[in-house]
Amino acid sequence: MAALAAPIMTIGLVSPCAAEPTFSPLLGSWAGGGMYKLQDGTSERLKCDAYYTGSGSQLGIAVRCSSPNNKIELRSKISANGTSLSGNWEERTYNAGGEAKGTLTDSKLALAIVGGVTGSMTITYDQTKQNVAIATEGTPLQSVTISLSRK
């Protein structure tokens, strides 16, 4: 009996590895709204849709927002290596693009963007809602903030 208990006790002492964060809470279609702000202080309400595709360590992001006077169309392809992120991005309305690097946790994706525009993009999320914050330098578009819910 003691010989049988030893392997069971040994198994119980092995600590499980913590699971790495995944993109799965983001996958699917989202909708909502927010605001954009220009360098000159102009701001306007936005209506937005976001689509996240991928599996495993790959994530595709498509965010489309519009207002009466402006349109923003952001695309990105991101790869995860553990909690480190890298990939590319493009904004089709302003014809800008570049590289994206950042980190991933269970509830936050944070990217630094460089290229035609320098800035950051942060997405905080759970299964039903997310908030997107984009800040840029060197372009008339200063910031975008969006709140989205699952469609």
Salt bridges, closest charged atoms under 4 A:
ASP49 OD1 - LYS151 NZ 3.25
GLU73 OE2 - ARG64 NE 3.72
GLU73 OE2 - ARG75 NH2 3.15
GLU73 OE2 - ARG92 NH1 3.71
GLU90 OE2 - ARG92 NH2 3.37
ASP126 OD2 - LYS129 NZ 2.77
